[in-house]
Amino acid sequence: MDLLEQAVQRGNEARQILINPVFLEAKDKLRQKYLDEILKSAEADSAKRESAYLKVKVLDEVISELGIIEQGGVKADHDIKARKRKIV
C-alpha cells in the first residue's frame, strides 16, 4: 500500500470516528461538563475555569485533527483518481 492509499485509509478511519454515535455522545457530554465547570465555578476560582477552558480547547483540537486527517484522505483519494486518469 503506497502513501496515498494509506492516507485514504486513515481519512476513512478518521471519518468513522467523527460520525460514530458513541464518540459524538462522549464529545457532547465532555463539552457540556467542561462548560458547566466554567459556569458553575466560584467567582474567585479562576484556576478551575482556566482548567476547564483548556479541556474544551484540547477537545476541539482532537476533533480538528481528526477532520484534518479525514480531509487528507479525501485529497489523497482525489489524487489517486487523477493519477489513474492520466494512465488511461
TIVO-2410 file (N, C-alpha, C; in nm, 3 decimals):
# residues 88
REC num residu      c1      c2      c3 atome chaine
REC   1      M   0.085  -0.117   0.000     N      A
REC   1      M   0.000   0.000   0.000    CA      A
REC   1      M   0.091   0.124   0.000     C      A
REC   2      D   0.069   0.213  -0.097     N      A
REC   2      D   0.153   0.333  -0.104    CA      A
REC   2      D   0.101   0.441  -0.008     C      A
REC   3      L   0.172   0.551  -0.003     N      A
REC   3      L   0.138   0.657   0.093    CA      A
REC   3      L   0.000   0.717   0.069     C      A
REC   4      L  -0.038   0.733  -0.057     N      A
REC   4      L  -0.171   0.789  -0.086    CA      A
REC   4      L  -0.281   0.695  -0.039     C      A
REC   5      E  -0.262   0.566  -0.064     N      A
REC   5      E  -0.362   0.469  -0.020    CA      A
REC   5      E  -0.371   0.466   0.133     C      A
REC   6      Q  -0.257   0.480   0.200     N      A
REC   6      Q  -0.257   0.486   0.345    CA      A
REC   6      Q  -0.332   0.610   0.394     C      A
REC   7      A  -0.312   0.722   0.326     N      A
REC   7      A  -0.382   0.846   0.364    CA      A
REC   7      A  -0.532   0.831   0.346     C      A
REC   8      V  -0.573   0.764   0.239     N      A
REC   8      V  -0.716   0.739   0.217    CA      A
REC   8      V  -0.772   0.653   0.330     C      A
REC   9      Q  -0.701   0.549   0.366     N      A
REC   9      Q  -0.746   0.460   0.473    CA      A
REC   9      Q  -0.754   0.535   0.606     C      A
REC  10      R  -0.652   0.615   0.636     N      A
REC  10      R  -0.654   0.693   0.761    CA      A
REC  10      R  -0.768   0.795   0.759     C      A
REC  11      G  -0.793   0.856   0.645     N      A
REC  11      G  -0.904   0.950   0.632    CA      A
REC  11      G  -1.038   0.884   0.656     C      A
REC  12      N  -1.053   0.764   0.602     N      A
REC  12      N  -1.177   0.690   0.623    CA      A
REC  12      N  -1.195   0.653   0.770     C      A
REC  13      E  -1.085   0.614   0.835     N      A
REC  13      E  -1.092   0.580   0.976    CA      A
REC  13      E  -1.126   0.703   1.060     C      A
REC  14      A  -1.068   0.817   1.027     N      A
REC  14      A  -1.099   0.941   1.099    CA      A
REC  14      A  -1.246   0.977   1.080     C      A
REC  15      R  -1.298   0.962   0.959     N      A
REC  15      R  -1.439   0.992   0.933    CA      A
REC  15      R  -1.529   0.902   1.017     C      A
REC  16      Q  -1.493   0.772   1.025     N      A
REC  16      Q  -1.574   0.679   1.104    CA      A
REC  16      Q  -1.578   0.719   1.251     C      A
REC  17      I  -1.467   0.771   1.301     N      A
REC  17      I  -1.465   0.819   1.440    CA      A
REC  17      I  -1.555   0.940   1.453     C      A
REC  18      L  -1.542   1.035   1.361     N      A
REC  18      L  -1.616   1.161   1.370    CA      A
REC  18      L  -1.768   1.142   1.361     C      A
REC  19      I  -1.812   1.037   1.293     N      A
REC  19      I  -1.956   1.015   1.279    CA      A
REC  19      I  -2.008   0.908   1.373     C      A
REC  20      N  -1.920   0.847   1.451     N      A
REC  20      N  -1.959   0.741   1.542    CA      A
REC  20      N  -2.049   0.797   1.653     C      A
REC  21      P  -2.168   0.740   1.670     N      A
REC  21      P  -2.261   0.793   1.769    CA      A
REC  21      P  -2.205   0.792   1.913     C      A
REC  22      V  -2.128   0.691   1.946     N      A
REC  22      V  -2.070   0.684   2.081    CA      A
REC  22      V  -1.968   0.796   2.099     C      A
REC  23      F  -1.885   0.819   1.997     N      A
REC  23      F  -1.788   0.929   2.004    CA      A
REC  23      F  -1.860   1.063   2.015     C      A
REC  24      L  -1.963   1.082   1.934     N      A
REC  24      L  -2.038   1.208   1.938    CA      A
REC  24      L  -2.103   1.231   2.074     C      A
REC  25      E  -2.156   1.125   2.132     N      A
REC  25      E  -2.217   1.136   2.264    CA      A
REC  25      E  -2.112   1.174   2.369     C      A
REC  26      A  -1.998   1.106   2.365     N      A
REC  26      A  -1.891   1.135   2.461    CA      A
REC  26      A  -1.840   1.278   2.444     C      A
REC  27      K  -1.822   1.321   2.319     N      A
REC  27      K  -1.775   1.457   2.291    CA      A
REC  27      K  -1.873   1.560   2.346     C      A
REC  28      D  -2.000   1.539   2.320     N      A
REC  28      D  -2.102   1.634   2.367    CA      A
REC  28      D  -2.109   1.638   2.520     C      A
REC  29      K  -2.102   1.521   2.583     N      A
REC  29      K  -2.107   1.516   2.729    CA      A
REC  29      K  -1.986   1.584   2.791     C      A
REC  30      L  -1.868   1.559   2.734     N      A
REC  30      L  -1.747   1.623   2.787    CA      A
REC  30      L  -1.753   1.774   2.771     C      A
REC  31      R  -1.794   1.819   2.652     N      A
REC  31      R  -1.802   1.963   2.628    CA      A
REC  31      R  -1.898   2.028   2.729     C      A
REC  32      Q  -2.014   1.966   2.749     N      A
REC  32      Q  -2.111   2.022   2.842    CA      A
REC  32      Q  -2.056   2.020   2.985     C      A
REC  33      K  -1.989   1.912   3.021     N      A
REC  33      K  -1.929   1.902   3.155    CA      A
REC  33      K  -1.829   2.015   3.178     C      A
REC  34      Y  -1.743   2.039   3.079     N      A
REC  34      Y  -1.641   2.142   3.093    CA      A
REC  34      Y  -1.705   2.282   3.097     C      A
REC  35      L  -1.805   2.304   3.014     N      A
REC  35      L  -1.874   2.434   3.016    CA      A
REC  35      L  -1.946   2.456   3.149     C      A
REC  36      D  -2.005   2.350   3.202     N      A
REC  36      D  -2.070   2.360   3.332    CA      A
REC  36      D  -1.968   2.395   3.441     C      A
REC  37      E  -1.849   2.335   3.431     N      A
REC  37      E  -1.744   2.367   3.528    CA      A
REC  37      E  -1.709   2.516   3.523     C      A
REC  38      I  -1.707   2.571   3.403     N      A
REC  38      I  -1.678   2.714   3.389    CA      A
REC  38      I  -1.791   2.798   3.449     C      A
REC  39      L  -1.913   2.764   3.410     N      A
REC  39      L  -2.028   2.845   3.451    CA      A
REC  39      L  -2.060   2.833   3.600     C      A
REC  40      K  -2.033   2.718   3.658     N      A
REC  40      K  -2.069   2.695   3.798    CA      A
REC  40      K  -1.954   2.721   3.895     C      A
REC  41      S  -1.841   2.763   3.843     N      A
REC  41      S  -1.727   2.787   3.931    CA      A
REC  41      S  -1.750   2.915   4.013     C      A
REC  42      A  -1.689   2.916   4.128     N      A
REC  42      A  -1.697   3.035   4.214    CA      A
REC  42      A  -1.622   3.150   4.147     C      A
REC  43      E  -1.665   3.269   4.178     N      A
REC  43      E  -1.604   3.388   4.117    CA      A
REC  43      E  -1.453   3.391   4.134     C      A
REC  44      A  -1.406   3.351   4.248     N      A
REC  44      A  -1.263   3.358   4.277    CA      A
REC  44      A  -1.185   3.237   4.223     C      A
REC  45      D  -1.255   3.139   4.167     N      A
REC  45      D  -1.188   3.015   4.125    CA      A
REC  45      D  -1.145   3.020   3.978     C      A
REC  46      S  -1.059   3.114   3.949     N      A
REC  46      S  -1.013   3.130   3.811    CA      A
REC  46      S  -0.931   3.010   3.764     C      A
REC  47      A  -0.861   2.943   3.853     N      A
REC  47      A  -0.781   2.826   3.815    CA      A
REC  47      A  -0.871   2.714   3.764     C      A
REC  48      K  -0.985   2.696   3.828     N      A
REC  48      K  -1.080   2.592   3.784    CA      A
REC  48      K  -1.137   2.627   3.647     C      A
REC  49      R  -1.170   2.754   3.626     N      A
REC  49      R  -1.222   2.796   3.496    CA      A
REC  49      R  -1.117   2.779   3.387     C      A
REC  50      E  -0.995   2.816   3.419     N      A
REC  50      E  -0.886   2.803   3.322    CA      A
REC  50      E  -0.864   2.657   3.284     C      A
REC  51      S  -0.867   2.570   3.383     N      A
REC  51      S  -0.850   2.427   3.358    CA      A
REC  51      S  -0.962   2.374   3.268     C      A
REC  52      A  -1.086   2.410   3.298     N      A
REC  52      A  -1.200   2.365   3.217    CA      A
REC  52      A  -1.191   2.421   3.075     C      A
REC  53      Y  -1.149   2.547   3.064     N      A
REC  53      Y  -1.133   2.609   2.932    CA      A
REC  53      Y  -1.030   2.533   2.850     C      A
REC  54      L  -0.919   2.497   2.913     N      A
REC  54      L  -0.815   2.423   2.842    CA      A
REC  54      L  -0.864   2.286   2.797     C      A
REC  55      K  -0.948   2.225   2.877     N      A
REC  55      K  -1.006   2.095   2.840    CA      A
REC  55      K  -1.094   2.109   2.715     C      A
REC  56      V  -1.172   2.215   2.710     N      A
REC  56      V  -1.256   2.240   2.591    CA      A
REC  56      V  -1.167   2.260   2.469     C      A
REC  57      K  -1.060   2.336   2.485     N      A
REC  57      K  -0.969   2.362   2.373    CA      A
REC  57      K  -0.902   2.233   2.324     C      A
REC  58      V  -0.861   2.147   2.416     N      A
REC  58      V  -0.799   2.019   2.377    CA      A
REC  58      V  -0.901   1.933   2.304     C      A
REC  59      L  -1.023   1.927   2.354     N      A
REC  59      L  -1.127   1.851   2.286    CA      A
REC  59      L  -1.147   1.904   2.143     C      A
REC  60      D  -1.150   2.035   2.128     N      A
REC  60      D  -1.163   2.096   1.996    CA      A
REC  60      D  -1.045   2.060   1.906     C      A
REC  61      E  -0.925   2.056   1.962     N      A
REC  61      E  -0.806   2.022   1.884    CA      A
REC  61      E  -0.809   1.878   1.836     C      A
REC  62      V  -0.856   1.787   1.920     N      A
REC  62      V  -0.867   1.646   1.880    CA      A
REC  62      V  -0.964   1.634   1.763     C      A
REC  63      I  -1.078   1.699   1.775     N      A
REC  63      I  -1.179   1.694   1.668    CA      A
REC  63      I  -1.125   1.758   1.541     C      A
REC  64      S  -1.055   1.869   1.555     N      A
REC  64      S  -0.996   1.936   1.440    CA      A
REC  64      S  -0.892   1.847   1.372     C      A
REC  65      E  -0.809   1.782   1.450     N      A
REC  65      E  -0.706   1.695   1.392    CA      A
REC  65      E  -0.768   1.578   1.318     C      A
REC  66      L  -0.874   1.521   1.372     N      A
REC  66      L  -0.944   1.414   1.302    CA      A
REC  66      L  -1.001   1.466   1.169     C      A
REC  67      G  -1.053   1.587   1.170     N      A
REC  67      G  -1.103   1.647   1.046    CA      A
REC  67      G  -0.993   1.670   0.945     C      A
REC  68      I  -0.877   1.710   0.991     N      A
REC  68      I  -0.762   1.730   0.901    CA      A
REC  68      I  -0.721   1.598   0.839     C      A
REC  69      I  -0.715   1.493   0.920     N      A
REC  69      I  -0.680   1.360   0.868    CA      A
REC  69      I  -0.783   1.314   0.767     C      A
REC  70      E  -0.911   1.337   0.798     N      A
REC  70      E  -1.018   1.300   0.705    CA      A
REC  70      E  -1.002   1.373   0.572     C      A
REC  71      Q  -0.978   1.503   0.578     N      A
REC  71      Q  -0.963   1.581   0.454    CA      A
REC  71      Q  -0.838   1.539   0.377     C      A
REC  72      G  -0.733   1.500   0.448     N      A
REC  72      G  -0.615   1.447   0.380    CA      A
REC  72      G  -0.648   1.321   0.303     C      A
REC  73      G  -0.734   1.239   0.358     N      A
REC  73      G  -0.779   1.118   0.288    CA      A
REC  73      G  -0.861   1.150   0.165     C      A
REC  74      V  -0.946   1.251   0.175     N      A
REC  74      V  -1.026   1.295   0.059    CA      A
REC  74      V  -0.934   1.343  -0.053     C      A
REC  75      K  -0.835   1.423  -0.017     N      A
REC  75      K  -0.740   1.474  -0.116    CA      A
REC  75      K  -0.660   1.360  -0.176     C      A
REC  76      A  -0.615   1.267  -0.094     N      A
REC  76      A  -0.538   1.154  -0.145    CA      A
REC  76      A  -0.622   1.071  -0.240     C      A
REC  77      D  -0.749   1.051  -0.207     N      A
REC  77      D  -0.838   0.976  -0.297    CA      A
REC  77      D  -0.852   1.048  -0.430     C      A
REC  78      H  -0.866   1.179  -0.424     N      A
REC  78      H  -0.873   1.259  -0.547    CA      A
REC  78      H  -0.745   1.244  -0.628     C      A
REC  79      D  -0.630   1.248  -0.561     N      A
REC  79      D  -0.502   1.234  -0.629    CA      A
REC  79      D  -0.486   1.096  -0.693     C      A
REC  80      I  -0.533   0.993  -0.625     N      A
REC  80      I  -0.526   0.857  -0.682    CA      A
REC  80      I  -0.611   0.849  -0.808     C      A
REC  81      K  -0.731   0.905  -0.803     N      A
REC  81      K  -0.820   0.902  -0.920    CA      A
REC  81      K  -0.760   0.983  -1.035     C      A
REC  82      A  -0.699   1.095  -1.003     N      A
REC  82      A  -0.634   1.177  -1.107    CA      A
REC  82      A  -0.519   1.103  -1.168     C      A
REC  83      R  -0.441   1.032  -1.087     N      A
REC  83      R  -0.327   0.954  -1.136    CA      A
REC  83      R  -0.376   0.845  -1.231     C      A
REC  84      K  -0.487   0.779  -1.195     N      A
REC  84      K  -0.542   0.672  -1.278    CA      A
REC  84      K  -0.593   0.727  -1.411     C      A
REC  85      R  -0.651   0.848  -1.409     N      A
REC  85      R  -0.699   0.907  -1.534    CA      A
REC  85      R  -0.583   0.939  -1.627     C      A
REC  86      K  -0.470   0.980  -1.573     N      A
REC  86      K  -0.353   1.011  -1.656    CA      A
REC  86      K  -0.297   0.886  -1.720     C      A
REC  87      I  -0.307   0.771  -1.652     N      A
REC  87      I  -0.255   0.645  -1.706    CA      A
REC  87      I  -0.340   0.598  -1.821     C      A
REC  88      V  -0.469   0.617  -1.812     N      A
REC  88      V  -0.563   0.569  -1.913    CA      A
REC  88      V  -0.562   0.655  -2.031     C      A
***
